[in-house]
């Protein structure tokens, strides 16, 4: 399995696309497990106790080890929309540089650059990957929670619950969404697209904030002005991504998972 993700731009990719390798798609117009809401589940338990995973020790996602003791952000479950019958700012001028081969573009439209990127990626996959042996998974954009688009740090340490689902989710870059969908439809190789953008949009409460490092009390006060509202605590939201990856493989009838559907 090859897991890929988009360039770290401010793109938000919002459709679930299961390409069939012939230009058709199963994801658009069928049940979208990435469209839903977070619901409170007081009985929900993490897959592993906070502080027990050696693979995140010393990382900014090891929030428990770094001093975070509240666990209420772990009591939320992603619930796909069952109402879908098919499921039974200030602008600061910036200059961008893009590197292609040995050539450096001093100026290039962002959408054109993104199109070049996903098209090149798609062609490489089609020319180098055997879909009979490898399943391509494209993980979408994980939403950050800055105070504004131009700031590098957020203020999420006081958030104790997700943003309520009655707040409308707005696509941040619909033009890039269209570019991505078109590129995926043109690919010969089947691609599972994991659209985590909407579900991460609502989770302002699950970032490391001031628990990205094991600070002293004084250092934590200083960290209030440099909070990590980009990455995620573990256990936490990324565990839901794994659930949805598993569900996507089930829906697609891949490997030893058989052909079971929801």
N, C-alpha and C positions, 0 to 999 in steps of 0.2 A: 504494500500500500504506500502510495506517495501522497503526503499531505502538503498542500501548498496554500499560500495566502497572498492577498493582493499587496501591491506596494504600500509602504507606510505613508500614504498621502491622507488627505482628509476625506477620502472616498467612503461612502456608505452604500453597500450593495444590498438590495432589499428583496430580491426574488429568489425562491428556491428553484433551481433549474437542474433537472435530471436529464441530461442529454443522452440520446440513444445511439449516437454515432451516425445517424442518417439525416441529421438536421431537424428531427422532431424532438419533442420534449414531453416528459411525463410530469414534471414538477409544476409548470405554469398551467393553471386550470384544474389541477388535481389537489388533493388534500395537502395543505401546507402546514406541517408541524411546527414551523418557525413563527407562525402567526398565532398569538395567544396573549396570555397575561400571567403575572405572578400572583399566586394565591397563598394565603397563610396556611401553614400546616405545622401545628405545634408538636406533632408526633414525629416529624421528619428527623432522621438522624443522618449525619454525614457518612460517607462510605468508609472513612477512616477518621479516628479521633484527631482533633486539632493538636498539632505539635508532634504527631507520631510519624509523619512521612519524612524519611531521611533524604529524599530527593529534593525537597524544598528548603532544607535546613540551611540557614545562612543567606537565604534569598529574600527579596522584598515581599514575596507572597507568603512567607512564613509568619503571618500576623500574630498567631498565638505565641510563638516563641519570642516574638518581638514585643510582647506585652499586651496585646489586645485580648481582653477577657470576656467581653460580651459576645454571645453566640446567636443573638436573635436574627442576624442576617442569614443564618443557616436554616431558618425555619420557613423558607419560602420555596414553593414548588412551581415550576413552569407548567402551565396547563394550556394545551393547544385549544384553539377555538372550536368548540363543539357545535356552535351555531351554523357553521359552514356545512351545508348539506352534503357536500362532496367528501366530507370526512367521516360520514357515518361515524449695531456694532460699528466700531471704527474700522476703516480700511486703510492699512498701511502698505504702501507700494513695496513689492518684493520682486527680486529678480531670480528666475529659475534657470538652472543649467542642467542639461541632459546629455548623458554620455551614451553614444551608440557606436560600438566597434571602436575604431580609433578616432572617431570624430566627436568633438564637443560642441553641442548646440548652445550658443549663448542665450538664445531666446527660442521658446517653443510653447505654443498654446498647450495648456494643461490637458485638455481633452484629447488633443492630437497625440500628446506624449503618452497618455494613458492607453489610447488605442494602439499605439505602437507596442507598448509593453505587453498588453494582454494578447495581441495578435501574435507577437514573437513567442510568447509563452505557449499559446495554443499550437502553433506550428511545431515547436520543439517537442511537445507532448505527442502530437500525431506522428512525428517522424522517428521518435525514439522509444516509445512505450508500447508494449504488447498488452492490449486490454484483456487478453485471455489469462494473463499472469498478474496484472497489476490494476488495482482500482484507484483512479485519481480522485482525490478529495480536495476541494477548493474551499478553504475556510474564509468567511467574509470578515468585514471590518468590525472590530470591537470598539464600541463608543466610549470616548473619554468624557470626563465631566470637569471641564475647566470653567472658571467664572466667566470667561469670554474666549472667543476664538484666538485672540492674540496673546493670551497669557499662557505661560508654560506650567503653571501650578494651579491646583484647585483648592477648594475649601469643602471637603467632604467628610471631615472627622466627626461632625455633629449629626450626620445623617444616620438615622436608626431604622428606617423603613424604605422600601422601594418607592419611586415616584408612582403615584396612583395611576392605574391603567386608563382612567377617564381622561388623562392628559393626552392629547393627540400626538402621535408619533409623526414626525416630519422628516422626509428624506432629505439628507444634506447635499446630495449630489446626484440628482436624477439623470443628468446627462451621462455620467459615468456608468450608471446602472444600465442604460440603453446600450452603451458600448460593450459592457461585459456580456449582457445577454446575447447580443449579436455574435460576439466572438465565440461564446459557448455553443451556440446553435450551429455554427459553421464547422465545429470540430468533428472529426471522425471518431474520436475516442470518447466513450461515455464518461461523464464527470458528475460526481455528487457534489452539489454546492451546499455548504452549511451556512445558512444565513443567520448569524448571531447578532446582527446589528440591532434589531428591534428589542430583543430580550435583554441586551446589555444596556440599551438606552435608559431603561427604567431602574437600573440597579446602582444608584448613587451611594447606597449604604454598604457596598461590598468591596470597596477599594482598600488598600493598605492605609491610606491617608498618612497619619503620623506613626504608623506601625510598620513602615518599610524597613526599618533597622531596629536593633535592640538598643535604643537610645537611653541615656541617663535622663533623669527628670528634667534637668536644665536643657539638655539637647532636644528633648521632646517639645519644650516650649518654643525653642528656635525653629523646630521643624513645622510649627503651625503655619509659617509663611512659605513652606516648601513641601506641600503635601502631595503625595502620590495618588492622584485620582485617575490614573490610566490603567495600571495593572490591577490584578485581582487577588484577594486572599485565597489561600488554599488550606483546608477544603473551602469550596465556595462555588461561584458562578461557572468556572470552567468545567466542573464536574457535570453540570447540566449539558454542556457541549458534548461531552462523551455519551450521555444518555441519548442525545439527539443523533449523534453519529451512529450509534447502535440501532436506533429506530430507523434511520435512513437506509442502513444496510439491510434491515429486515424488509422494508418496503420494496427495495430493489431486488430482493431475492438473491443476495450475493453470498458466495462461498458456502460454508456449512450452515449458514443461517436458514437455508431453504427458501421457500416461497411464501412464508407466512406474511399476511398483511394485517393492518389494524382494522 
